[in-house]
Amino acid sequence: MLSVFDKGALPPCPAPFNMAQYVLRHAADLSEKTALSVVSKGSAENYSFGEIESAVLGIAQGFLDLGLTAGDLVLIRLGNTVDFPITYLAALAVGLVPVPTSSLLTDREVDKMLDELKPALVVHAPGIAIGNPECLCLAQSNLVPLKSGPKAQYQLGDPNRLAYIVYTSGTSGQPRAVMHAHRAIWARQMMFEDWTGLSKTDRLLHAGAFNWTFTLGTGLMDPWSLGATSLILEPDTDINEIGGILNTHQATLFAAVPGIFRKLLHSKDLPSFPALRHALSAGEKLSEPLREQWNIRTGTDILEAFGMSECSTFVSHAPGRRAAEGALGRPQTGRHVALINDTGPVPIGETGQVAVSKDDPGLMLGYLNAPEETQHRFQGDWFLTGDLGCMDEDGSIHYEGRADDMMNAGGFRVSPLEVEHALAACPGLQQIGVTDVEVKADTHLIAAFYVADENVTQATLETFAKDTLARYKQPRIYQRVDVLPTNANGKLNRKRLRAEYKAPSNGSDQT
């Protein structure tokens, strides 16, 4: 029996189609219902479905009045604000292509994006790096009058046309621009039954920021597309207040990365959650002890999901139908997933690379300006995820690491090659090797091992990293070594780097 899971199929996405219209399709009949609450311990700032759609279409018309036309790219450089998803949907509504990006990126990183994307517009907030754009720029303050101005009409079209672009760290060490079609939102229906259990009556609290793709998809687009209410934490909310916020605002679902659950469990006063049905976790592997602890303390389950920027989540635990203990989950109904090697699907119980059918409606269109790398990710009818796994007879998939050494930093996937390439330019640095290391149970940090001149210190590298890399990509550990371990082919041996990591007590140069 081969490691292939093929159960049902999602009906084709209707045409013509527009992703923003689909997300806000309940705005007319639920005009007064709360679509979004920005919540704190004692208050909530509410936005109705009608208000959200009005703001979206107002900004969309503003984009058209600037001379933008369908297919133009809009780079979003906004912070943790409701304007982030509104701007994103506004671009989609009139056929523009939004590119949501992390506010933590540096000017250098943004300049690389500008060079690759050639956007027609950059929408930006004060204090957030925008590089040196040669296109139109629109300040966040200028969005305010647009929201109440004339309204655009949704531009419908082929559901397979380009809708939006997100960046991910590629296996080459260079961040890749991942292109998605308008149909990507249609494909997310497969997550509702087999992961989130989301329905129209739910109130989903997401612990992430507005400007994170995990929040944008699971925390906002999904609930709105069903007519449910999204709850997003006020910026800089104390993590110890989340438990109280869940109860105060009657959250029925709670989404976060494993690190948030871990921190909440450190609280002695974690309450029970009578309204909460279950919690949702994605972004990094959830450990079984952490899930069990949460269940004991709160009486609710954490349902884990596995995915990537190229295909969002496609393997998960479902409400009331958990996969095998310790597994990532099972492929969602409608997915065609297999574990393969160079010759095709491997037998049940053997290790293979997790692969998704090239016909999956949620799969990317490809990498922007990188046809060769796009082609490299496919093997016949399969898209290769780069993750290794082992499948049980019931379809449960157990994670066995990355085939390409990709790191995970608090839910963000980071290529060690990207970090190495950035830090290699530091004067006096001779060699550098980057990997993630386990500093305690379930906690991994990015570590840089380096060979350098005597005048290159940990502080030197930290300063250089701050100027060249987003915060989540910066190593948290620096360890000077005499030589970097290599394999028989002379390539860096990251497994040995992890094995040779020494705790701070040895007096080595590290954080």
C-alpha positions in Angstrom: 0.0 0.0 0.0 1.4 3.4 -1.1 1.5 6.7 0.9 -1.2 8.4 -1.2 -4.2 10.2 0.2 -6.9 11.1 -2.3 -10.4 11.8 -0.8 -13.0 13.7 -2.7 -12.6 16.9 -4.6 -13.7 20.5 -4.2 -16.1 21.8 -6.8 -14.4 24.1 -9.3 -14.2 27.7 -8.4 -17.0 29.6 -10.1 -16.2 32.1 -12.8 -16.1 35.0 -13.1 -14.7 35.5 -9.6 -13.0 38.1 -7.4 -11.3 37.1 -4.1 -12.3 40.3 -2.2 -16.0 40.0 -3.2 -16.0 36.4 -2.0 -14.4 37.4 1.3 -17.0 40.1 1.8 -20.0 38.3 0.2 -22.0 38.6 3.4 -21.6 42.4 3.7 -25.0 43.1 2.2 -27.1 40.8 4.3 -25.0 41.2 7.5 -24.3 44.9 7.1 -24.7 45.7 10.8 -23.1 42.5 12.2 -19.6 43.0 13.7 -17.0 41.7 11.3 -14.0 42.8 13.4 -13.3 43.6 17.0 -9.9 45.0 18.0 -10.0 43.8 21.6 -8.2 44.4 24.9 -8.9 43.3 28.4 -11.6 45.8 29.0 -12.7 47.2 25.6 -13.4 46.5 21.9 -13.3 48.7 18.8 -15.9 47.2 16.5 -16.2 47.4 12.7 -19.3 46.0 11.0 -19.3 44.1 7.7 -20.9 47.2 6.0 -18.2 49.5 7.4 -15.4 47.1 6.3 -16.7 46.8 2.7 -17.4 50.5 2.4 -13.7 51.3 3.4 -12.4 48.6 1.1 -14.3 49.9 -2.0 -13.5 53.5 -1.1 -9.8 52.8 -1.0 -10.1 50.7 -4.2 -11.6 53.6 -6.1 -8.8 55.8 -4.7 -6.3 53.4 -6.3 -8.0 53.7 -9.6 -8.1 57.5 -9.4 -4.3 57.4 -9.0 -4.2 55.8 -12.4 -3.6 52.2 -11.4 -4.9 49.5 -13.6 -5.7 45.8 -13.3 -2.5 43.7 -12.8 -0.5 46.5 -11.2 1.4 45.5 -8.0 0.8 47.3 -4.7 3.4 46.8 -2.0 1.9 47.1 1.5 4.3 48.5 4.1 1.9 49.0 7.0 2.1 48.1 10.6 -0.2 46.2 13.0 -3.3 48.1 12.0 -6.8 47.4 10.6 -5.7 49.3 7.5 -3.5 46.4 6.5 -6.3 43.9 5.6 -8.5 46.7 4.3 -5.8 47.9 1.9 -5.1 44.3 0.9 -8.8 43.7 0.0 -9.1 47.1 -1.7 -6.3 46.1 -4.2 -7.9 42.7 -4.8 -11.3 44.2 -5.4 -10.3 46.1 -8.5 -7.9 43.5 -9.9 -4.6 45.0 -8.5 -2.1 42.6 -7.0 -1.3 43.3 -3.3 2.0 42.3 -1.8 1.6 42.1 2.0 4.9 42.2 3.8 6.3 42.2 7.3 6.8 45.6 8.9 10.1 44.2 10.4 11.9 44.2 7.0 14.9 46.6 6.6 15.4 49.1 3.8 17.9 46.8 2.2 15.4 43.9 2.1 12.7 46.2 0.8 15.0 47.5 -1.9 15.5 43.9 -3.2 11.7 43.5 -3.3 11.2 46.8 -5.1 13.8 45.7 -7.7 12.0 42.4 -8.3 8.4 43.5 -8.1 8.5 46.9 -9.9 5.3 47.9 -8.0 3.1 50.7 -9.3 2.4 51.8 -5.7 3.8 51.6 -2.2 1.3 52.1 0.7 3.3 52.9 3.8 3.1 54.0 7.4 5.5 56.2 9.4 8.6 54.5 10.8 8.3 51.5 8.5 11.1 50.9 6.0 10.2 51.5 2.4 13.6 51.4 0.8 14.0 53.8 -2.2 10.9 53.3 -4.3 10.7 54.9 -7.8 6.9 54.5 -8.0 3.9 56.3 -6.5 3.8 56.3 -2.7 0.7 56.7 -0.6 0.9 57.4 3.1 -1.4 55.6 5.5 -2.9 59.0 6.6 -4.1 59.5 3.0 -6.3 56.4 3.2 -8.6 58.0 5.7 -10.5 60.3 3.2 -10.6 57.5 0.6 -12.6 55.2 2.9 -15.6 57.6 2.9 -15.2 58.6 -0.8 -16.8 57.2 -4.0 -17.0 53.4 -4.1 -15.4 51.1 -6.8 -17.1 48.2 -8.3 -15.7 44.7 -7.9 -13.8 43.6 -11.0 -14.6 40.0 -11.8 -12.5 37.7 -14.0 -10.8 34.4 -14.4 -10.4 32.7 -10.9 -6.9 31.5 -12.1 -5.5 35.0 -12.7 -2.9 36.4 -10.4 -4.4 37.8 -7.2 -1.7 38.4 -4.6 2.0 37.8 -3.9 3.6 36.8 -0.6 7.3 36.4 0.2 8.8 33.2 1.6 12.5 32.2 2.3 13.4 30.0 -0.7 15.7 27.0 -0.5 18.2 29.0 -2.6 18.7 31.4 0.2 16.9 34.2 -1.6 13.4 35.1 -0.5 10.9 34.1 -3.2 7.8 36.0 -4.3 5.0 33.4 -4.3 2.2 34.1 -6.8 -1.4 33.0 -5.9 -4.6 33.1 -7.9 -8.0 34.5 -6.9 -9.1 30.9 -6.5 -6.8 30.5 -3.5 -9.6 31.8 -1.2 -12.1 29.3 -2.6 -9.7 26.4 -1.8 -9.6 27.4 1.9 -13.1 25.8 2.3 -11.2 22.5 2.8 -9.8 23.8 6.1 -13.2 24.6 7.6 -14.4 21.0 8.2 -11.1 19.4 8.6 -9.2 22.0 10.7 -10.9 25.1 12.0 -14.5 23.9 12.4 -15.4 27.5 11.5 -19.1 28.5 11.1 -21.1 31.7 10.7 -21.8 32.0 14.5 -18.1 31.8 15.6 -16.0 34.5 17.2 -12.4 33.7 16.3 -9.6 35.3 18.3 -6.2 35.3 16.5 -3.2 36.1 18.6 -1.1 37.4 15.7 -0.8 40.9 14.3 -2.8 42.2 11.4 0.3 42.3 9.1 1.1 38.6 9.4 -0.1 36.2 6.7 -1.3 33.7 9.3 -3.6 36.3 10.8 -4.6 37.6 7.4 -5.8 34.2 6.2 -7.0 32.2 9.3 -7.8 35.2 11.5 -9.6 37.5 9.0 -10.3 36.3 5.5 -11.7 32.9 6.6 -14.1 34.2 9.2 -15.3 37.1 7.0 -15.9 34.7 4.1 -18.4 32.8 6.3 -19.9 35.9 8.0 -18.2 35.1 11.3 -16.6 37.7 13.6 -12.8 38.2 13.9 -11.2 39.2 17.2 -7.7 40.7 16.9 -5.7 41.8 19.9 -4.8 45.4 20.3 -1.2 46.1 19.5 1.2 45.4 22.4 -1.3 43.4 24.4 0.3 41.7 27.4 0.3 38.0 26.7 -0.8 37.3 30.3 -4.1 39.1 29.5 -5.1 36.8 26.6 -6.8 34.3 28.9 -9.1 37.0 30.3 -9.7 38.5 26.8 -10.8 35.1 25.5 -13.5 35.0 28.2 -14.5 38.7 28.2 -15.1 38.7 24.5 -16.6 35.2 24.3 -14.2 33.7 21.8 -15.3 30.4 20.5 -12.1 29.6 18.6 -8.5 30.7 19.4 -5.6 30.6 16.9 -1.9 31.1 17.7 1.5 29.6 17.1 2.8 27.0 19.7 5.0 29.6 21.4 1.9 31.6 22.5 0.3 28.5 24.0 3.6 27.7 25.8 3.7 31.2 27.3 0.1 31.1 28.4 0.6 27.8 30.2 3.3 29.5 32.3 0.6 31.6 33.9 -0.7 30.3 37.3 -4.0 32.0 36.7 -5.0 30.6 33.4 -8.8 30.4 33.5 -11.2 27.8 32.0 -12.9 28.9 28.8 -16.6 27.9 28.8 -17.2 29.5 25.3 -14.1 28.1 23.7 -14.7 25.0 21.5 -11.0 24.4 20.6 -7.8 26.2 19.7 -5.9 26.2 16.4 -2.1 26.0 15.9 0.0 26.4 12.8 3.4 27.9 11.8 5.6 25.4 13.5 5.4 21.9 14.9 3.2 21.5 18.0 4.7 19.1 20.6 2.4 16.4 22.1 3.3 17.4 25.7 2.3 21.0 25.0 -1.1 19.9 23.6 -1.7 17.6 26.5 -0.9 20.4 29.0 -3.3 22.8 27.3 -6.0 20.1 27.3 -5.5 19.4 31.0 -5.4 23.1 32.0 -8.3 24.4 29.8 -10.4 21.4 28.9 -10.1 22.2 25.2 -8.0 20.7 22.4 -5.4 22.3 20.1 -5.9 21.3 16.5 -2.7 21.5 14.6 -2.4 22.3 10.9 0.6 22.0 8.5 1.1 24.0 5.4 3.3 26.6 3.7 3.2 29.9 1.8 2.9 28.0 -1.5 -0.2 26.1 -0.4 -1.4 27.3 2.9 -2.5 24.5 5.3 -3.5 21.2 3.7 -2.8 18.6 6.5 -4.5 19.0 9.9 -6.3 17.6 12.8 -10.1 17.9 12.6 -12.6 18.6 15.3 -13.6 15.3 16.9 -11.4 13.4 14.5 -7.8 13.6 15.7 -5.1 12.0 13.7 -2.6 9.6 15.3 -0.8 10.9 18.4 2.2 13.1 17.5 1.2 13.4 13.9 0.9 16.6 11.9 -2.6 15.5 11.0 -4.3 14.0 8.0 -4.8 15.5 4.5 -8.0 17.6 4.4 -11.0 16.2 2.4 -10.6 17.3 -1.2 -6.8 17.2 -1.1 -4.6 14.8 -3.0 -1.4 14.3 -1.0 1.4 11.7 -1.1 4.8 11.0 0.3 7.3 10.4 -2.5 10.9 9.7 -3.4 12.7 10.0 -6.7 10.6 7.3 -8.2 7.2 8.2 -6.9 5.0 7.4 -3.8 6.7 5.4 -1.1 5.0 2.5 0.8 3.1 3.2 3.9 5.4 3.5 6.9 8.4 4.7 4.9 9.9 8.2 4.9 9.2 10.4 1.9 8.9 14.0 0.9 5.4 15.4 1.5 3.9 16.3 -1.9 0.7 18.0 -3.0 -1.1 17.5 -6.4 -0.2 20.1 -8.9 -3.9 20.5 -9.5 -4.7 21.6 -5.9 -6.8 24.7 -6.2 -4.9 26.3 -3.3 -1.4 25.7 -4.8 0.6 28.7 -6.0 0.8 29.8 -9.6 4.6 29.8 -9.3 7.5 32.0 -8.1 7.7 35.5 -9.7 10.5 35.8 -12.2 11.9 32.4 -11.3 10.6 29.8 -13.8 13.5 27.4 -13.2 13.0 27.3 -9.4 9.3 26.9 -9.9 9.9 23.9 -12.2 12.4 22.5 -9.6 9.6 22.3 -7.0 7.6 19.9 -9.2 8.1 16.2 -9.8 5.6 14.9 -12.4 2.1 15.6 -11.0 3.4 16.5 -7.6 4.5 19.7 -5.9 7.4 19.0 -3.5 7.1 20.8 -0.1 10.6 20.1 1.1 9.3 18.5 4.3 9.9 14.8 5.1 7.2 12.6 6.7 5.9 9.1 7.2 2.2 8.1 6.6 0.2 5.7 8.6 -2.6 3.5 7.1 -5.2 6.0 8.3 -3.5 8.9 6.5 -1.9 10.4 9.6 1.4 12.1 8.6 4.3 12.2 11.1 6.8 15.0 10.5 10.5 14.0 10.1 12.2 17.3 9.4 13.1 19.5 6.5 14.7 18.1 3.4 16.5 21.4 2.8 17.3 22.5 6.4 14.7 25.3 6.4 14.5 26.9 9.9 11.4 27.9 11.8 11.6 31.1 13.8 8.4 31.6 15.8 6.2 30.6 13.0 8.2 32.3 10.2 10.1 30.0 7.9 13.6 31.3 7.4 16.3 29.9 5.0 19.7 29.5 6.7 21.3 30.4 3.4 19.5 33.8 3.3 20.9 34.6 6.8 24.4 33.4 5.9 24.4 35.4 2.7 23.4 38.6 4.6 25.9 38.2 7.4 28.8 37.1 5.1 29.2 40.7 4.0 30.2 41.7 7.6 33.9 43.0 7.4 36.3 40.6 9.1 34.0 37.6 9.0 35.7 34.6 7.4 33.1 31.9 7.5 29.6 31.5 8.9 27.1 28.7 9.3 23.6 29.1 10.4 21.1 26.6 11.8 18.4 26.4 14.5 19.3 24.7 17.8 17.1 23.4 20.6 17.9 25.4 23.7 15.2 23.7 25.8 12.3 21.4 25.2 10.2 22.6 22.3 12.2 25.8 22.0 14.4 26.4 19.0 16.5 29.5 18.2 18.5 30.6 15.2 22.2 30.2 15.9 25.2 31.6 13.9 28.5 29.8 14.2 31.4 31.8 12.8 35.1 32.0 12.1 36.3 35.6 12.1 39.1 38.1 12.9 39.7 38.9 16.5 38.0 42.3 16.3 34.7 40.7 15.1 32.7 40.2 18.3 29.2 39.1 19.0 28.2 42.7 19.3 29.7 43.4 15.8 27.5 40.7 14.3 24.4 41.7 16.2 24.7 45.2 14.9 25.3 44.1 11.3 22.4 41.7 11.5 20.1 44.5 12.7 21.0 46.6 9.7 20.5 43.8 7.1 17.8 41.4 8.4 14.3 41.5 9.8 14.2 40.9 13.5 12.7 37.4 13.1 15.6 36.4 10.8 18.4 37.6 13.1 20.3 34.9 15.0 19.7 34.9 18.7 22.8 32.9 19.4 26.4 33.6 18.2 29.1 31.1 18.8 32.7 31.6 17.6 34.4 28.4 16.4 37.8 27.5 15.0 36.4 25.7 11.9 32.9 24.9 10.5 32.1 21.2 10.1 31.7 19.9 6.6 30.7 16.7 4.9 32.7 14.6 2.4 31.8 16.9 -0.4 33.1 19.9 1.5 29.6 21.4 2.2 28.5 22.7 5.5 27.2 20.0 7.8 24.3 21.6 9.7 23.5 18.5 11.6 26.9 18.6 13.2 26.5 22.3 13.9 23.4 21.5 15.9 25.1 18.6 17.7 28.1 20.7 18.5 26.1 23.6 20.0 27.3 24.4 23.5 25.3 25.9 26.3 26.3 29.4 27.5 28.0 27.9 30.6 31.0 27.0 28.6 32.0 30.6 28.3 31.9 30.8 24.5 31.1 33.9 22.6 27.3 33.7 22.3 24.0 35.2 23.5 
